[in-house]
């Protein structure tokens, strides 16, 4: 009969190996996903993946503020 401590140690080593393999698999998946995302950001085939600045047709302007002032509206009237 084996020592209970030895059995527990072997069990924990197996679990550690399993977790290490899983961690490496997840790390690989993250790396692949990052590479795919970088390719999509630089491609015209995925327009939603571009940065906000690159997606704006005329650029964001000097301050990058999206709020536009209505210069054609008359004061006191509807905007």
C-alpha positions as CSV (number, residue, x, y, z in Angstrom):
1,X,0.0,0.0,0.0
2,X,1.3,3.5,-0.9
3,X,1.6,6.4,1.4
4,X,-1.5,8.7,1.2
5,X,0.8,11.7,0.9
6,X,2.5,10.1,-2.1
7,X,-0.9,9.5,-3.7
8,X,-2.0,13.1,-3.1
9,X,1.3,14.4,-4.5
10,X,0.9,12.3,-7.7
11,X,-2.7,13.5,-8.1
12,X,-1.6,17.1,-7.7
13,X,1.2,16.7,-10.2
14,X,-1.2,15.3,-12.7
15,X,-3.5,18.2,-12.1
16,X,-0.6,20.7,-12.5
17,X,0.4,19.1,-15.8
18,X,-3.2,19.3,-17.0
19,X,-3.5,23.0,-16.1
20,X,-0.1,23.8,-17.6
21,X,-1.2,22.3,-20.9
22,X,-4.5,24.2,-20.8
23,X,-2.7,27.4,-20.1
24,X,-0.4,26.9,-23.0
25,X,-3.4,26.2,-25.3
26,X,-5.1,29.4,-24.1
27,X,-1.9,31.4,-24.5
28,X,-1.7,30.1,-28.1
29,X,-5.3,31.0,-28.8
30,X,-4.8,34.5,-27.5
31,X,-1.7,35.0,-29.7
32,X,-3.6,33.8,-32.8
33,X,-6.5,36.1,-32.0
34,X,-4.2,39.1,-31.5
35,X,-2.5,38.4,-34.9
36,X,-5.9,38.0,-36.6
37,X,-7.1,41.3,-35.1
38,X,-4.0,43.2,-36.2
39,X,-4.4,41.8,-39.7
40,X,-8.1,42.9,-39.8
41,X,-7.3,46.4,-38.5
42,X,-4.9,46.9,-41.4
43,X,-7.3,45.4,-44.0
44,X,-10.0,47.2,-45.9
45,X,-12.1,44.0,-45.8
46,X,-13.1,44.7,-42.2
47,X,-14.0,48.4,-42.1
48,X,-15.3,48.1,-38.5
49,X,-11.9,47.1,-37.2
50,X,-10.2,50.4,-38.1
51,X,-9.4,52.9,-35.5
52,X,-11.8,55.8,-35.0
53,X,-9.4,58.3,-36.5
54,X,-8.8,56.2,-39.6
55,X,-12.5,55.5,-40.1
56,X,-13.4,59.2,-40.3
57,X,-13.6,60.1,-44.0
58,X,-12.3,63.7,-43.6
59,X,-10.5,63.1,-40.3
60,X,-11.7,64.1,-36.9
61,X,-10.5,67.7,-37.3
62,X,-8.1,69.5,-35.0
63,X,-9.7,68.8,-31.7
64,X,-11.4,65.5,-32.5
65,X,-14.7,66.7,-31.1
66,X,-17.8,65.1,-32.7
67,X,-20.2,67.8,-31.8
68,X,-20.9,70.0,-34.8
69,X,-22.2,73.5,-34.6
70,X,-25.1,74.3,-36.9
71,X,-24.0,77.4,-38.7
72,X,-27.0,77.6,-40.9
73,X,-29.6,77.8,-38.1
74,X,-31.1,81.2,-37.3
75,X,-31.2,82.2,-33.7
76,X,-34.6,81.7,-32.1
77,X,-35.7,79.2,-34.7
78,X,-35.6,75.4,-34.8
79,X,-32.2,73.9,-35.2
